[in-house]
Amino acid sequence: MEIKADLCIGCGQCVIICPVQAIKLIDNIAVIDKTLCVECSICKRNADCLVNAIRSRRLKWPRVIRSPFSDVISTHKLTGIPGRGTEEMKTNDVTNRFGVDEIGFSIEIGRPGVGTHLGNIELFTTKLTSIGVNFERESPVSALLIDDSGHIKKDIKEERVLSAIIEFKVPLNKAILVLQAIKQIEKTIDTVFTVGVISQVMKNGAIPILDLLTQQGFSVRPNAKVNIGLGKV
Amino acid sequence: MTHSLHRTGKINDLKSDYIILAMLAAGINDKYPDAKQKLLRVAEILNQNNPVNIIPKPAWKISPVITATFIDIEMVKNVIQTLIQEDLGVSIVISGLISEIQEAVKETGLKMHTIHLSLGTFGRKELLPSEEILEITTMCGHHCVSPQSVKYYVELIKSGKISVENAAKKLSKPCVCGIFNPTRAIALLNKLSGIFS
C-alpha cells in the first residue's frame, strides 16, 4: 500500500484502522512503514479516505507474498478459498480428512493481531518434520516448503504477514510429541501463536485427545468449532 | 480458516455468540449441478432466523462458504431443525460454547461429528492488547479490527460523539465474513466506556 503525500489531509483515519500499527502521522501526513505493513488492504477498504490518498501498489516478489497471508479478500491460488486456511474439519463429515485415530492441528503464527515474519514458520516446520507429521497439502504454508526437512524459501523469510497457519495431522499416539514441541517453541518465538486441535467425536460423545491435553498441562477453551455431521457425499 | 475458533471472552458473554458456517467439500459434493443452489438455500435459511450478522448478500453466489452470526442458541436450534428437514447435504459447522452446542445437537437428534478445540494463545503474550479489547478484536478472526480503533471509539462514546450502536457498526465494517457480532460488541463497548460496569 502507499499513501499519496500530496493528497493526504492528515485526518488519521487510516492510522486508527491499521491492524498492525504500520501507519503514523508525520508532520500531519500519513506515512506507511513499509517494513511493518503486511499488505492487508484494510486501510484502503475501510479508512473512508476522503481524498482517495490510499493506493494499492503492484507488488514485486518477494513482497507480493504478504497479500495472501494478510488480505482476507485475497484468494490463495492453492486453496481457492479466501483467507489463510483450508477446509480442514469444516467438511470432515464428507472428506474424512481426519480419521478416528488421527489428530489435526492448526497453529496460526502471528494471531491474534500481532503479525509475524514468515521465517517463524520454520521454527515449527523443521521440528514437526522430525516428528513425522502429515502436512495439509492444500495449505498455503505447505506451498512455501522447499524440502523434506521443513525449510522454506530463503528470500521470503523476512516478509511480514498478519498470520500464517500451519495445518497438519498425526496419529493419536504422536500427538504428545507435537504438544511438547509447542511448549519448546513458545519459549523462543518472537511473536504470538494460537493452537487448535481437531478430533472426531466418538459415538459415545468422547473426545480422545482431551485426557492427553490435560496430562500435558494444556487448557481447553470453553468455545470450539463443531461439525454437526449434516454433510453428505 | 480457523477464523471463528479463538474468540475470547467470559462464558456469560459467549452465551450470546454463535457462528454457523456452511460449506461443500471441494472436488466432492461441490461438483454436483445443484451444489450452488444448496449453498444458497442454506444462506436463505440462516437469513430467515434473525442473524445479527451474515456474509453480504452479493457474496452468497460467489463465496465457497456461507457464514452468519446469532446471539441465541434457540435460533441456532431452529436453523439445525430446518437443515435436517431439508436434508441439503451441506457441511455445517457451529462455533460457540461447547456445552451449549452439545445440548442443541442432542435436542435436534444429531451427534457432534468433529470438533476443533482451541488451546488459546502462546508465545509473547505481552505484545497483545488488554483482554477487554481482545474480546472485541477476536470477533473478526482474520484480525481486520484493530485494537486502536476500539480505543478510539471508546473515547468517542465517552465524549458523547458517537452512540454505542454506531460505534459497534463502525467496528464491524472491516470484517467481511459476517462473523463479527455487533450485538455483543455493544455490550462490550458499554463496559469499556464505563456505561455499564
Interface residues (C-beta under 8 A of the other chain):
Chain A: V15 I16 I17 C18 P19 Q21 C40 I42 R45 N46 V72 I73 G80 I81 P82 G83 R84 G85 T86 E87 E88 M89 K90 T91 N92 D93 V94 T95 F98 G104 S106 E108 R111 P112 G113 V114 L162 S163 I165 I182 E186 I189 D190 T191 V192 F193 T194 V195 G196 V197 I198 S199 Q200 V201 K203 G205 I207 I209 L213 F218 S219 V220 R221 P222 N223 A224 K225 V226 N227 I228 G229 L230 G231 K232 V233
Chain B: M1 T2 H3 S4 L5 H6 R7 I11 L14 D17 L21 M23 L24 A25 A26 I28 N29 S63 P64 V65 I80 L83 I84 D87 L88 G89 V90 S91 I92 V93 I94 S95 G96 L97 I98 S99 I101 Q102 V105 L110 K111 M112 H113 T114 I115 H116 L117 S118 L119 G120 T121 F122 G123 R124 K125 L127 L128 P129 L134 T137 T138 H142 H143 C144 V145 S146 P147 Q148 S149 Y152 K173 P174 V176 C177
